[in-house]
Amino acid sequence: MRTSSTDVWKDRIRWSAVWAGALTTLTTNIVLQLLFFSLGWLDLGTGSTTTAIVVSGVLSLIAFLLGGIAAGACALWRRTMDGMVNGIVSWALTVALLLAIALSGGGALLGYFGDVFGGFGTLNGPAAVDLARQTAGWAALGLGLSVVAAALGGTVGAKLWPQRVKGAPERR
């Protein structure tokens, strides 16, 4: 729905905003994971405790929220739904990048998401099926929560700067 007759609609997805959100998410996640590891609050090994997994998951949610805020704030349109859309697309790009990093051997830097995505290629046969079944629900929950965090961040980010004043020339 248009807010004024002078608005010129363009595509709602701003790829520069999506990349800004994805890079913000990735770097924030890696920095937080490394910081908490250096303080001894996380174990990046395979024997992670439940507490370490929860802490790593919360750090990832914070990173996705901040990435969504960056994507929403950089979007061309300042409408709530447009910020949310850019946050969600930023989430999708980030998940694809996380998967690529984890599968290429860099999963330890990514915390819990690296454990989930990177562990599947190390086992064969029934053990791999059992591992996949055991972690699939948790992975789906983590991904679901992270898309909500990115969407919420995009919504907040879209509202960080005021909307264009009616009648003002559009910036391109």
Backbone bond lengths (Angstrom), bond angles and torsions (degrees), N, CA, C in turn:
res aa  C-N    CA-C-N  psi(-1)  N-CA   C-N-CA  omega(-1)  CA-C   N-CA-C  phi
1 M - - - 1.441 - - 1.525 108.67 -
2 R 1.290 116.82 130.13 1.457 121.32 -178.91 1.523 110.56 -78.96
3 T 1.339 115.31 145.34 1.461 119.64 178.45 1.518 111.82 -91.50
4 S 1.320 116.94 -24.48 1.461 120.01 176.27 1.515 108.20 -154.14
5 S 1.323 115.84 163.32 1.465 119.61 -178.33 1.522 112.24 -74.17
6 T 1.329 118.50 -10.43 1.462 121.06 -179.04 1.516 112.84 -91.60
7 D 1.331 117.49 -8.54 1.463 120.00 178.19 1.527 110.36 -66.11
8 V 1.296 116.58 136.61 1.444 122.00 174.28 1.522 106.40 -109.92
9 W 1.323 116.04 113.74 1.464 119.53 -177.53 1.520 110.00 -76.97
10 K 1.286 114.34 134.04 1.455 122.85 172.90 1.516 105.89 -124.36
11 D 1.292 116.55 -177.74 1.456 117.58 178.20 1.523 109.97 -62.82
12 R 1.316 115.50 147.72 1.462 120.79 -176.53 1.519 111.51 -78.61
13 I 1.310 117.71 -24.82 1.460 121.53 -178.95 1.522 108.50 -87.91
14 R 1.304 115.73 121.88 1.459 122.00 175.67 1.525 106.45 -108.25
15 W 1.332 115.96 107.41 1.454 119.45 -172.69 1.526 112.79 -65.64
16 S 1.312 117.58 -29.66 1.465 118.52 175.26 1.526 110.10 -64.83
17 A 1.334 117.29 -37.71 1.462 120.89 177.21 1.522 110.78 -69.23
18 V 1.320 117.07 -39.16 1.471 121.26 178.60 1.517 110.46 -62.73
19 W 1.333 116.89 -46.10 1.467 119.96 178.24 1.529 111.74 -65.07
20 A 1.329 116.64 -38.29 1.470 119.28 176.86 1.524 110.41 -61.20
21 G 1.321 116.93 -42.40 1.462 120.55 178.06 1.516 112.47 -65.63
22 A 1.337 116.81 -43.47 1.463 120.66 -179.90 1.527 111.53 -63.95
23 L 1.319 116.55 -44.87 1.469 119.33 179.60 1.526 111.51 -67.61
24 T 1.328 117.06 -36.07 1.465 120.17 175.79 1.524 110.37 -63.02
25 T 1.333 116.25 -43.94 1.466 120.43 179.27 1.519 111.19 -62.42
26 L 1.330 116.79 -49.18 1.471 120.25 -177.68 1.522 111.94 -61.20
27 T 1.324 116.64 -49.87 1.468 118.27 -176.36 1.526 111.39 -68.85
28 T 1.331 117.59 -38.83 1.467 119.72 178.08 1.513 110.51 -63.32
29 N 1.331 116.76 -43.20 1.461 120.37 179.88 1.528 111.41 -62.25
30 I 1.318 116.33 -46.44 1.467 119.35 -178.97 1.527 110.93 -64.78
31 V 1.323 117.52 -44.18 1.467 120.47 -179.88 1.534 110.77 -62.84
32 L 1.325 117.62 -45.17 1.477 120.20 179.76 1.523 111.24 -64.77
33 Q 1.331 117.57 -42.46 1.463 120.55 179.76 1.537 110.25 -62.45
34 L 1.340 116.49 -44.99 1.464 120.00 179.64 1.530 112.25 -66.94
35 L 1.330 116.34 -38.43 1.460 120.14 177.77 1.530 110.58 -61.88
36 F 1.313 117.16 -49.01 1.457 120.19 -179.11 1.530 111.59 -67.72
37 F 1.340 117.42 -32.08 1.465 120.59 174.68 1.524 110.14 -66.41
38 S 1.336 117.24 -43.24 1.468 119.96 -178.65 1.529 111.68 -66.20
39 L 1.321 116.98 -29.45 1.461 120.84 177.15 1.524 112.84 -81.71
40 G 1.339 116.64 -5.18 1.452 120.89 178.92 1.519 114.31 83.83
41 W 1.318 117.37 13.38 1.464 120.81 -178.29 1.518 112.71 -91.94
42 L 1.324 117.01 -10.24 1.459 122.54 178.34 1.511 109.79 -131.42
43 D 1.324 116.02 149.37 1.448 122.52 173.81 1.515 106.95 -116.77
44 L 1.330 117.52 118.51 1.447 120.62 -177.91 1.514 113.16 -86.41
45 G 1.327 117.41 2.59 1.456 121.19 179.15 1.508 112.23 -78.02
46 T 1.335 115.22 -178.12 1.465 120.04 -177.95 1.517 112.33 -77.29
47 G 1.307 119.19 -17.12 1.453 121.56 -178.77 1.519 112.91 -94.05
48 S 1.314 117.31 43.30 1.455 121.54 -177.44 1.523 111.22 -64.35
49 T 1.321 114.82 139.91 1.455 120.45 177.67 1.521 109.84 -83.00
50 T 1.314 115.46 166.19 1.464 120.15 178.36 1.518 110.50 -60.71
51 T 1.323 117.16 -40.22 1.462 120.68 179.07 1.524 110.91 -61.66
52 A 1.327 117.06 -43.76 1.463 120.80 179.83 1.523 110.87 -64.43
53 I 1.327 117.27 -37.40 1.465 120.82 178.70 1.520 110.35 -66.36
54 V 1.330 117.00 -41.99 1.461 120.85 179.37 1.525 110.38 -65.66
55 V 1.341 117.12 -45.09 1.466 120.81 179.11 1.525 110.10 -61.43
56 S 1.320 117.10 -44.00 1.457 121.06 178.91 1.523 110.59 -62.97
57 G 1.321 117.29 -40.36 1.460 121.02 177.47 1.514 112.70 -63.65
58 V 1.330 116.55 -41.28 1.476 120.43 178.10 1.531 110.13 -65.22
59 L 1.326 116.99 -41.20 1.466 119.93 177.56 1.528 110.51 -61.78
60 S 1.314 116.74 -39.30 1.463 120.48 177.84 1.523 111.15 -65.57
61 L 1.322 117.20 -39.90 1.467 120.12 177.72 1.526 111.08 -63.06
62 I 1.325 116.50 -39.51 1.466 120.31 176.36 1.526 109.87 -61.82
63 A 1.333 116.63 -42.87 1.466 120.65 179.63 1.529 110.74 -63.62
64 F 1.340 117.60 -42.65 1.461 119.94 178.80 1.527 111.54 -66.55
65 L 1.320 117.62 -36.27 1.464 120.82 176.88 1.532 110.17 -62.94
66 L 1.332 116.84 -47.07 1.468 120.80 179.38 1.526 111.91 -65.59
67 G 1.334 117.01 -37.58 1.462 120.35 175.92 1.520 111.74 -64.86
68 G 1.332 116.35 -39.34 1.464 120.08 176.11 1.513 111.87 -64.71
69 I 1.331 116.33 -39.99 1.469 120.02 176.91 1.525 110.08 -61.35
70 A 1.331 117.08 -43.40 1.464 120.39 178.99 1.527 110.89 -62.95
71 A 1.338 117.12 -43.21 1.467 120.44 -179.96 1.525 110.95 -65.12
72 G 1.314 117.38 -42.93 1.465 120.47 179.70 1.514 112.52 -68.21
73 A 1.321 116.56 -36.95 1.464 120.33 -178.72 1.528 111.77 -72.00
74 C 1.326 117.05 -29.47 1.467 120.52 -179.02 1.527 112.96 -88.32
75 A 1.318 117.57 -7.79 1.461 120.73 -177.47 1.524 110.37 -67.01
76 L 1.323 115.71 151.73 1.458 121.25 -179.24 1.525 111.50 -66.27
77 W 1.313 116.75 -47.16 1.452 121.44 -178.14 1.508 109.80 -89.41
78 R 1.295 117.66 143.29 1.457 122.45 -176.99 1.528 111.86 -104.16
79 R 1.298 116.44 25.80 1.460 119.42 177.14 1.522 109.02 -87.22
80 T 1.307 116.07 147.87 1.461 121.79 -176.50 1.523 112.05 -54.99
81 M 1.308 116.95 -47.32 1.465 120.12 -177.32 1.531 111.93 -65.82
82 D 1.313 117.66 -34.32 1.460 119.94 178.75 1.527 111.03 -68.63
83 G 1.316 116.94 -39.32 1.457 120.07 175.11 1.515 111.30 -63.41
84 M 1.338 115.98 -40.99 1.463 120.38 178.83 1.524 111.06 -63.42
85 V 1.337 117.12 -43.11 1.462 121.05 179.53 1.525 110.43 -61.88
86 N 1.322 117.78 -45.05 1.463 120.63 178.49 1.517 111.40 -65.27
87 G 1.337 117.70 -36.04 1.461 120.94 175.45 1.515 112.32 -63.81
88 I 1.329 117.16 -41.90 1.464 121.21 -179.91 1.526 111.33 -68.78
89 V 1.328 117.28 -41.75 1.472 119.30 177.72 1.526 110.37 -66.70
90 S 1.318 117.17 -35.57 1.461 121.07 174.62 1.530 110.28 -62.80
91 W 1.327 116.52 -40.20 1.473 121.46 175.77 1.520 110.20 -59.24
92 A 1.340 116.92 -47.10 1.463 120.79 -178.15 1.528 111.19 -61.79
93 L 1.321 117.03 -43.19 1.470 120.76 177.80 1.524 110.30 -64.23
94 T 1.325 116.84 -41.78 1.462 120.69 -179.76 1.522 111.19 -63.58
95 V 1.331 117.33 -42.96 1.472 120.52 179.40 1.528 110.00 -62.43
96 A 1.332 117.47 -41.68 1.465 120.44 177.10 1.531 110.97 -62.20
97 L 1.332 116.68 -41.77 1.465 120.30 178.19 1.528 111.37 -67.50
98 L 1.342 117.00 -39.79 1.472 120.47 177.16 1.528 110.95 -61.99
99 L 1.318 115.99 -42.01 1.459 120.57 178.23 1.521 110.79 -62.33
100 A 1.322 117.07 -43.51 1.460 120.80 179.19 1.534 111.10 -64.25
101 I 1.323 116.85 -42.16 1.471 120.31 179.32 1.524 110.69 -65.74
102 A 1.328 116.69 -44.28 1.467 120.32 -178.43 1.525 111.32 -64.99
103 L 1.324 117.10 -42.18 1.461 120.07 -178.91 1.525 112.94 -72.04
104 S 1.331 116.64 -21.21 1.460 119.68 178.39 1.530 112.52 -88.19
105 G 1.325 117.04 2.96 1.451 120.42 175.10 1.508 115.31 105.40
106 G 1.305 118.99 0.99 1.459 121.44 -178.89 1.515 113.00 -98.05
107 G 1.317 117.88 21.89 1.462 121.39 -175.15 1.515 114.82 -63.39
108 A 1.327 118.02 -26.94 1.468 120.22 -179.14 1.519 112.18 -63.57
109 L 1.324 117.12 -28.56 1.461 120.54 179.15 1.519 112.84 -74.87
110 L 1.325 116.92 -15.36 1.455 121.08 -172.84 1.518 113.48 -99.99
111 G 1.317 118.04 -0.44 1.455 120.50 178.13 1.514 112.14 71.48
112 Y 1.321 116.58 -137.84 1.457 122.46 -174.60 1.526 112.42 -60.28
113 F 1.350 117.84 -41.83 1.453 119.72 179.66 1.523 111.03 -62.35
114 G 1.308 117.29 -35.30 1.451 120.38 176.49 1.512 111.77 -66.50
115 D 1.334 117.77 -37.80 1.459 121.29 176.38 1.525 110.98 -63.69
116 V 1.318 116.16 -43.42 1.465 120.36 -178.08 1.518 110.71 -66.02
117 F 1.341 117.43 -50.96 1.457 120.33 -175.28 1.526 112.34 -76.89
118 G 1.302 118.16 -34.47 1.454 121.00 -173.62 1.512 114.88 -83.62
119 G 1.322 118.59 -18.56 1.458 120.79 -174.94 1.501 115.47 -78.71
120 F 1.317 118.52 -16.38 1.457 120.37 -173.94 1.517 113.71 -70.71
121 G 1.316 118.26 -30.32 1.455 120.08 -177.05 1.512 114.41 -81.32
122 T 1.328 119.19 -2.13 1.461 120.95 -174.93 1.520 113.70 -95.47
123 L 1.325 118.51 -12.72 1.452 121.40 -177.78 1.520 110.61 -119.39
124 N 1.337 114.78 155.20 1.462 120.44 177.26 1.513 109.49 -127.66
125 G 1.315 116.43 159.11 1.452 122.60 173.53 1.517 114.00 70.85
126 P 1.351 115.21 -147.12 1.468 120.85 -175.44 1.530 113.47 -61.53
127 A 1.327 117.09 -31.80 1.466 119.55 179.04 1.528 110.77 -63.95
128 A 1.325 116.92 -38.02 1.465 120.32 178.49 1.517 110.93 -67.28
129 V 1.320 117.34 -38.75 1.460 121.31 179.02 1.519 110.11 -66.21
130 D 1.328 116.61 -43.13 1.466 120.30 178.39 1.531 111.18 -63.14
131 L 1.338 116.71 -42.72 1.461 120.42 178.26 1.524 110.51 -63.04
132 A 1.331 116.31 -43.03 1.466 120.20 -179.93 1.521 110.79 -62.61
133 R 1.317 117.47 -43.63 1.469 120.97 179.11 1.526 111.26 -66.00
134 Q 1.313 116.08 -38.61 1.462 120.74 -177.38 1.522 111.88 -68.15
135 T 1.321 117.33 -36.82 1.462 120.00 -174.81 1.526 114.31 -98.98
136 A 1.325 118.25 -12.62 1.472 120.71 -175.52 1.524 112.09 -60.67
137 G 1.313 117.74 -43.91 1.463 120.51 179.62 1.519 112.25 -64.05
138 W 1.335 116.27 -43.33 1.463 120.00 179.01 1.520 111.24 -67.05
139 A 1.335 115.52 -37.81 1.463 118.85 177.98 1.525 110.61 -65.09
140 A 1.331 116.65 -42.74 1.467 119.92 178.41 1.529 110.67 -63.50
141 L 1.318 117.33 -40.63 1.461 120.41 177.41 1.527 110.70 -63.16
142 G 1.321 116.82 -46.11 1.466 120.93 179.29 1.519 111.99 -62.11
143 L 1.322 116.81 -42.44 1.462 119.86 178.93 1.529 110.73 -68.56
144 G 1.323 116.86 -38.26 1.461 119.94 177.19 1.515 112.07 -63.03
145 L 1.330 116.52 -44.53 1.467 119.74 178.28 1.524 111.47 -65.96
146 S 1.337 116.29 -36.42 1.462 118.66 -178.34 1.524 111.34 -71.03
147 V 1.337 118.99 -34.29 1.470 119.51 177.14 1.524 110.18 -69.29
148 V 1.325 116.84 -34.56 1.466 119.84 175.72 1.530 109.98 -65.34
149 A 1.342 117.06 -42.44 1.467 120.59 178.86 1.530 110.51 -62.91
150 A 1.338 117.35 -42.80 1.466 120.45 179.67 1.525 111.24 -66.31
151 A 1.327 117.31 -40.55 1.472 120.93 178.49 1.520 110.74 -65.55
152 L 1.320 116.42 -42.96 1.463 120.38 177.51 1.528 110.34 -63.05
153 G 1.332 116.34 -42.51 1.466 120.38 177.04 1.510 111.90 -61.91
154 G 1.336 117.38 -42.14 1.458 120.50 177.55 1.518 112.21 -61.94
155 T 1.335 115.89 -38.74 1.459 120.71 178.04 1.521 110.61 -64.57
156 V 1.322 116.60 -45.20 1.467 121.22 178.64 1.524 110.29 -65.60
157 G 1.336 116.23 -44.07 1.463 120.70 -178.84 1.512 112.81 -61.10
158 A 1.327 116.97 -36.52 1.471 120.30 179.80 1.517 111.96 -65.88
159 K 1.319 116.53 -21.71 1.460 120.56 -178.24 1.529 113.00 -100.36
160 L 1.323 117.85 3.54 1.461 120.30 -178.40 1.523 112.66 -68.48
161 W 1.322 116.93 -37.45 1.448 120.70 179.26 1.518 108.10 -110.23
162 P 1.313 117.19 148.64 1.470 119.32 -178.70 1.519 111.35 -67.06
163 Q 1.336 115.04 153.74 1.449 120.64 177.93 1.520 110.30 -69.33
164 R 1.307 114.51 161.38 1.449 121.02 178.25 1.519 109.19 -62.87
165 V 1.306 116.80 136.75 1.458 122.31 178.65 1.515 108.79 -70.07
166 K 1.322 116.53 136.84 1.462 120.47 179.99 1.531 109.21 -59.88
167 G 1.327 114.56 134.71 1.455 119.90 179.88 1.515 113.99 88.08
168 A 1.347 117.61 -13.84 1.461 120.09 178.42 1.515 109.31 -75.84
169 P 1.312 117.79 147.92 1.474 119.12 179.83 1.528 110.55 -65.63
170 E 1.318 115.05 145.58 1.455 120.48 -179.98 1.527 109.61 -78.60
171 R 1.325 116.02 135.79 1.470 121.24 176.01 1.502 107.92 -84.33
172 R 1.295 116.92 136.14 1.474 120.44 178.36 1.487 110.05 -115.55
